[in-house]
């Protein structure tokens, strides 16, 4: 079975969707990677589109036709926004990245202020303007990888030692992830069958999506839902808890509000939002919402019909189930970066050319949310789905790109959507949508804007 067919089949099964002919345009080429990243991009986006078509069919009986441009799908896995006359800000904190340890390599993720403080404190470096990569490299070199990884994680930070795929397969967490399904699904008795109109031209109009996620997987899912009419309300913490990145990329079509969950008022408002939501997408560690008194049972009590979609970094079982992580860190842990290094005969970790774990997981989450909405239409049941970046890495493991595949043709103006997006930061164009439904154009109500510009309330239906 080809990698493309394998990914389509596995993601469809996980999202509880039927097999159907591959909805793909023939596009020669691939992203430059040892792994079949372009096939993963095309398949994950395709299944999200198929899930939307299935939701339309739940109300109208006949599913829309779905087509995916494999080349554009691959480009969306890198970025979608093309500024006109201005530049995007840096994505990475200056000290984030890969460092040589005494026995290998480790990656430090320091984009969040508290993650940066944790890593630098372990290394004995002041968190001020004098902290730079030279100082960090010298301090990291005094450590072996595993003890430093453990120390940074114990301090509340985020780090990943580079392991081989074989070492990860033998690791207790690698074994735990391998035993988990791509999407774990449960159904719950709901209040009644949903009465949403589901107009094919804007099928998610009036559907409320509560977004409690950070870069990049969860926001990718909710951005997709927003493109078909969903009212996506994103909740962010106060700025002293997090420094946002990629607002220009990920806040398209969403309303963003700030809530301080450390306060009673903030928690009460969040409960009200959960009670009024149709879908909730959240990316907290497995124990975090429970720590706020909002475990799965409590969320279900607040809203029996809720489609509850969750993701984490390292899976929902095993010794690392509560560990912080991001795409680049999971690539180090799971063997992807080490496999790339050996394949390309490099002298340093060689990750995927894009953050494919994030983006693929995001479209898988979108498919899960849409599958849950279709279930609500058909039976009235609420549902929950959960997955992880590490489980998407397991899906990709062993599926390699054809070494003779040519590079894609370079991007041109013809690859851009025609309309100008007047973002908060200046005018821009987006790439054209990589997925097309015969009945349903994609359209985002809001251009990208900064965090915290809306009130934390639902719009009237």
C-alpha positions in Angstrom: 0.0 0.0 0.0 1.3 3.5 -0.9 2.0 5.9 1.9 -0.9 8.1 0.6 -3.4 5.2 0.7 -2.2 4.1 4.1 -2.6 7.6 5.6 -6.0 8.1 4.1 -7.2 4.7 5.3 -5.8 5.1 8.9 -7.1 8.7 9.4 -10.6 7.8 7.9 -10.9 4.8 10.3 -9.8 6.9 13.2 -12.4 9.6 12.4 -15.1 7.0 11.7 -15.5 7.9 8.1 -16.1 5.5 5.2 -13.6 4.6 2.5 -14.0 6.5 -0.7 -11.9 7.1 -3.9 -8.8 9.2 -3.2 -9.9 12.8 -3.5 -6.6 14.1 -4.9 -5.3 16.0 -7.8 -2.2 14.4 -9.4 0.6 16.7 -8.4 4.2 15.6 -9.1 6.8 16.3 -6.5 7.3 16.3 -2.8 8.7 18.2 0.1 12.4 17.4 0.6 12.2 14.8 3.4 13.1 11.3 4.3 9.5 10.8 5.4 6.4 10.9 3.2 5.4 14.4 4.5 3.6 15.5 1.4 1.4 12.4 1.4 0.6 13.0 5.1 -0.3 16.6 4.3 -2.6 15.6 1.4 -4.3 12.8 3.4 -4.9 14.7 6.6 -6.4 17.7 4.8 -8.4 15.4 2.5 -10.0 13.6 5.5 -10.9 16.9 7.1 -12.7 17.8 3.9 -14.4 14.4 3.8 -15.6 14.8 7.3 -17.2 18.1 6.4 -18.8 16.5 3.4 -20.1 13.7 5.7 -21.6 16.3 8.1 -23.4 17.9 5.1 -24.6 14.4 4.1 -25.9 13.8 7.7 -28.5 16.5 7.0 -29.0 16.4 3.2 -28.2 12.8 2.3 -25.7 13.3 -0.5 -22.0 14.1 0.3 -20.2 16.8 -1.5 -17.3 15.8 -3.8 -13.9 16.5 -2.3 -10.7 17.3 -4.1 -7.2 18.2 -2.7 -4.2 19.8 -4.3 -1.3 17.8 -2.9 1.2 20.6 -3.7 -0.8 23.3 -2.0 -1.5 21.0 0.9 2.3 20.6 1.4 2.8 24.4 1.2 0.1 25.0 3.9 2.1 22.7 6.2 4.7 25.4 6.2 2.7 28.6 6.3 -0.2 30.2 4.5 0.2 34.0 4.9 2.2 36.1 2.4 2.6 39.7 3.7 2.4 42.6 1.3 5.0 45.3 2.2 5.7 44.1 5.8 7.5 41.2 7.4 6.4 38.5 9.8 8.1 38.6 13.2 10.6 35.9 14.2 9.0 32.6 15.2 11.6 31.4 17.6 13.0 32.8 20.9 16.8 33.5 20.4 17.9 30.6 22.6 15.5 28.0 21.4 17.0 25.2 19.3 19.4 22.2 19.2 22.5 21.9 21.4 25.3 19.4 21.7 25.3 17.6 25.0 28.1 15.5 26.4 26.7 12.4 24.8 24.5 13.6 21.9 21.9 16.3 21.2 19.0 18.0 23.0 16.5 20.6 21.9 15.3 23.4 24.2 11.9 25.0 23.6 11.9 28.5 25.1 9.3 30.4 23.2 7.1 30.7 26.3 8.6 32.9 29.0 8.2 30.3 31.8 9.8 27.6 29.6 12.7 29.9 28.9 13.1 30.7 32.6 13.0 27.0 33.5 15.7 26.0 31.0 18.0 28.9 31.8 17.6 28.3 35.6 18.7 24.7 35.2 21.7 25.8 33.2 22.6 28.5 35.8 22.2 31.4 33.3 20.4 34.6 34.1 17.3 35.2 32.1 18.2 38.7 30.8 19.5 40.3 27.7 22.9 38.7 28.2 21.5 35.2 27.8 22.6 34.0 24.3 23.2 30.8 22.4 26.9 30.9 23.1 26.4 30.8 26.8 23.6 28.2 26.5 25.8 26.0 24.3 28.7 26.1 26.8 26.4 25.2 29.7 24.5 22.4 27.8 27.8 20.8 26.9 28.5 20.1 30.5 25.4 17.8 30.7 24.5 14.5 29.2 21.2 14.6 27.4 18.9 12.5 29.6 19.7 14.1 32.9 19.4 17.6 31.3 16.0 16.7 29.7 14.8 15.4 33.1 16.0 18.5 34.9 14.5 21.0 32.5 11.1 19.1 32.6 11.2 18.9 36.4 11.8 22.7 36.5 8.6 23.3 34.4 10.4 23.6 31.1 10.3 21.8 27.8 13.2 19.9 26.3 13.8 16.8 24.2 16.9 14.6 23.9 17.5 13.2 20.5 16.7 9.5 20.3 16.7 7.0 17.5 13.5 5.4 16.3 14.7 2.2 17.8 15.4 3.7 21.1 12.0 5.3 21.1 10.3 2.1 20.2 12.0 0.5 23.3 11.2 3.4 25.6 8.2 3.0 27.9 6.6 6.1 26.5 7.2 5.0 22.9 5.5 1.7 23.7 2.6 3.4 25.4 2.0 5.6 22.4 2.2 2.7 20.0 -0.6 1.0 21.9 -2.9 4.0 21.7 -5.4 4.5 18.8 -4.8 7.4 16.5 -8.1 8.9 17.8 -9.8 7.5 20.9 -13.5 8.0 20.5 -16.4 7.7 23.1 -20.1 8.5 22.7 -22.4 9.8 25.4 -26.1 10.2 25.7 -26.9 13.7 24.5 -29.9 15.9 25.0 -31.4 15.4 21.5 -30.5 15.4 17.8 -29.1 18.8 16.8 -31.3 21.0 14.8 -28.6 23.0 13.0 -29.5 23.9 9.4 -26.2 22.9 7.9 -26.6 24.9 4.7 -24.1 23.3 2.2 -22.7 26.7 1.2 -21.7 27.5 4.9 -22.3 24.3 6.8 -20.9 25.4 10.2 -22.7 28.7 10.4 -24.1 29.1 14.0 -22.0 26.3 15.4 -19.9 27.4 18.4 -16.4 26.2 18.8 -14.5 26.9 22.0 -10.7 27.0 21.3 -8.4 26.4 24.3 -5.3 25.6 22.3 -1.9 27.0 21.5 0.4 26.7 18.6 0.0 24.9 16.3 -2.1 21.7 16.1 -5.2 22.9 17.9 -5.3 26.3 16.2 -4.9 24.6 12.8 -8.1 22.5 13.6 -10.1 25.5 14.6 -8.9 27.7 11.7 -10.3 25.0 9.4 -13.6 25.0 11.2 -13.8 28.8 11.1 -13.3 28.7 7.3 -16.7 27.0 6.9 -18.7 29.4 9.2 -18.1 28.2 12.7 -18.1 30.8 15.5 -14.6 30.1 16.9 -14.0 31.8 20.2 -10.4 31.4 21.3 -9.5 31.8 25.0 -6.0 33.0 25.8 -4.3 33.5 29.2 -3.1 36.9 30.3 0.1 38.0 28.7 2.2 37.4 31.8 1.6 33.7 31.4 2.4 33.3 27.7 4.0 35.1 24.8 1.9 34.5 21.7 3.5 33.5 18.4 2.1 33.0 14.9 -1.0 35.2 15.5 -0.9 36.2 11.9 -1.0 32.5 10.8 -3.4 31.0 13.3 -6.0 33.7 14.4 -7.6 33.8 10.9 -11.4 33.7 11.2 -11.4 33.6 15.0 -12.5 35.8 17.9 -9.8 35.9 20.6 -10.6 36.8 24.2 -8.4 36.7 27.4 -9.5 34.9 30.6 -7.5 34.5 33.7 -8.4 31.0 35.0 -6.6 31.8 38.3 -9.6 33.9 39.3 -13.1 32.8 40.3 -14.7 35.1 37.7 -12.5 33.7 34.9 -13.4 30.1 35.8 -17.1 30.8 36.1 -17.1 32.5 32.7 -15.2 29.5 31.2 -17.9 27.1 32.6 -20.6 29.3 30.9 -18.7 29.1 27.6 -18.4 25.3 27.9 -22.1 25.0 28.6 -22.9 27.0 25.5 -20.4 25.4 23.1 -21.1 22.8 20.4 -17.4 21.8 20.1 -14.5 22.3 22.5 -11.0 21.8 21.4 -8.3 21.9 24.1 -4.6 21.2 24.2 -3.8 21.3 27.9 -1.8 18.5 29.5 -4.0 15.6 30.5 -4.2 16.7 34.2 -4.4 20.5 33.7 -8.2 20.9 33.2 -8.8 18.4 36.0 -6.7 20.6 38.2 -9.2 23.5 37.5 -12.1 21.2 38.5 -13.0 20.7 34.8 -12.2 17.1 34.2 -14.1 15.1 31.4 -17.0 14.2 33.7 -17.5 17.8 34.8 -17.4 19.1 31.2 -19.9 16.5 30.2 -22.2 17.5 33.1 -22.0 21.1 32.0 -22.9 20.2 28.4 -24.1 16.6 27.6 -24.1 17.2 23.9 -20.6 18.6 23.7 -18.1 17.4 21.1 -15.0 17.3 23.3 -11.8 17.2 21.3 -8.4 17.0 23.1 -4.8 16.7 22.2 -1.5 16.5 24.1 2.1 16.0 23.2 3.2 12.6 24.4 0.0 10.5 24.6 -2.6 9.8 27.2 -0.9 6.8 28.9 2.6 5.9 30.0 5.1 7.7 32.2 5.2 10.9 30.0 1.4 11.3 29.7 1.6 14.6 31.6 4.8 15.9 30.0 4.9 19.2 28.1 5.9 19.0 24.4 5.7 20.6 21.0 6.2 19.3 17.5 9.9 20.0 17.3 10.5 18.3 20.7 8.5 15.2 19.8 10.4 14.9 16.6 13.6 14.7 18.7 12.1 12.2 21.1 10.5 9.9 18.6 13.5 9.3 16.3 12.4 11.6 13.4 15.2 14.1 13.7 17.8 11.3 14.2 16.5 9.4 11.2 16.8 12.5 9.1 20.3 13.2 10.3 21.5 9.7 9.3 19.6 9.7 6.0 21.1 13.0 4.9 24.5 12.3 6.5 24.3 15.5 8.5 26.3 16.2 11.7 23.3 17.6 13.6 19.6 16.7 14.1 17.6 17.0 10.9 13.9 17.3 11.5 11.1 17.4 8.9 11.1 20.4 6.6 7.8 21.5 8.2 6.1 21.0 11.5 4.1 18.2 10.0 3.2 16.6 13.4 1.4 19.8 14.4 -0.4 20.4 11.1 -1.4 16.8 10.4 -2.7 16.5 14.0 -4.6 19.7 13.5 -6.5 18.4 10.4 -7.1 15.1 12.2 -8.6 17.0 15.1 -10.8 19.0 12.6 -12.0 15.7 11.1 -12.8 14.4 14.6 -14.8 17.5 15.5 -16.8 17.3 12.3 -17.4 13.5 12.9 -18.7 14.4 16.3 -21.0 17.0 14.9 -22.4 14.5 12.4 -22.9 12.0 15.2 -24.9 14.6 17.1 -27.1 15.3 14.1 -27.7 11.6 13.5 -28.3 10.3 17.0 -28.2 13.3 19.4 -25.1 11.8 21.2 -22.3 13.9 22.6 -18.8 12.6 22.0 -15.1 12.9 22.9 -12.0 12.4 20.8 -8.4 12.6 21.8 -5.0 12.2 20.2 -1.4 13.4 20.5 1.5 14.6 18.5 3.5 11.5 19.4 0.7 9.3 18.0 0.9 11.2 14.7 4.6 10.7 14.7 3.9 6.9 15.1 1.6 7.2 12.1 4.4 8.7 10.0 7.1 6.3 11.3 8.2 3.8 8.6 6.5 5.7 5.8 9.3 7.1 3.7 9.3 9.4 0.7 10.4 8.1 -2.7 14.0 9.1 -3.0 13.5 9.9 -6.6 10.6 12.3 -6.1 11.3 15.7 -7.6 10.8 19.0 -5.7 7.5 20.7 -6.2 7.4 23.6 -8.7 8.1 26.9 -6.9 5.2 28.9 -5.6 3.8 31.6 -7.9 1.2 34.3 -7.6 -1.3 31.8 -9.1 -1.1 29.8 -5.9 -2.6 32.7 -3.9 -6.2 33.4 -3.2 -7.3 36.5 -5.1 -8.7 38.5 -2.2 -6.5 40.8 0.0 -6.6 40.0 3.7 -6.3 43.2 5.7 -4.7 41.8 8.8 -4.0 43.8 11.9 -0.4 44.1 10.8 -0.9 45.0 7.2 -2.3 43.7 3.9 -1.5 40.1 2.8 -2.6 37.2 0.7 -3.2 33.7 1.8 -2.4 30.6 -0.2 -5.4 29.3 -2.0 -7.2 26.5 -0.1 -5.7 23.1 -0.7 -9.1 21.4 -0.4 -12.2 22.0 -2.4 -15.8 20.8 -1.8 -18.2 20.9 -4.7 -20.9 22.6 -2.6 -18.9 24.6 -0.2 -16.4 27.5 -0.6 -14.0 28.3 2.2 -14.3 31.8 3.6 -13.1 33.3 6.8 -15.2 36.1 8.4 -12.3 37.8 10.2 -8.8 38.6 9.0 -6.0 37.6 11.4 -5.7 39.9 14.4 -4.0 40.1 17.7 -4.9 38.1 20.9 -7.5 39.5 23.2 -9.6 41.9 21.0 -13.0 40.3 21.7 -15.1 39.7 24.8 -15.4 36.1 26.1 -19.0 35.7 25.1 -20.8 33.7 22.4 -22.5 35.5 19.5 -26.3 35.0 19.3 -27.2 32.2 16.9 
